[in-house]
Amino acid sequence: IKVVQDAMAMINKMELRPNVEYIAFSTVCCDEVVRQNRQARVSLLCDASNCNVADFVQRGYTGIDIHINGLWQVVPPCVPTARAMGLEINSWTISHEDGIKLAVDNGVDFLTTDEPEYAMQVIANICKK
């Protein structure tokens, strides 16, 4: 929790609070961010084993962050449920065409990639169709 407190103190001191989104693997860290700032945009990195969307909403999280391999496993229940409950969906790290298409086809809001120019080309081609 100290690392979250220190990071948030620095963010507040630098007046960056409205521009920061928080992403963590730990519910403890995400919970601390929400405790300190109820308006914070907070996403938990999750996979098929811990994608409890109703719990995330109750905790005050605003999104889920799914590894591309996890997306293959959890698309049926997790992504549509998250969407219906108003959560934003990010998938990471997607650097190949099949993964980008999977993310777009399943309504992912954001994707993290090592190849941003390539990803934008793929997305542009998908949108043309």
Buried (B, 14 or more C-beta within 10 A) or exposed (E): EEEBEEBBEEBEEEEEEEEBBBBBEEBEBBBBBBBBBEEBBBBBBBBBEBBBBEEBBEBBBBBBBBBBEBBBBBBEEBBBBBBEEEBBBBBBEBBBBEBBBBBBEBEBEBBBBEBEEBBEEBBEEBEEE
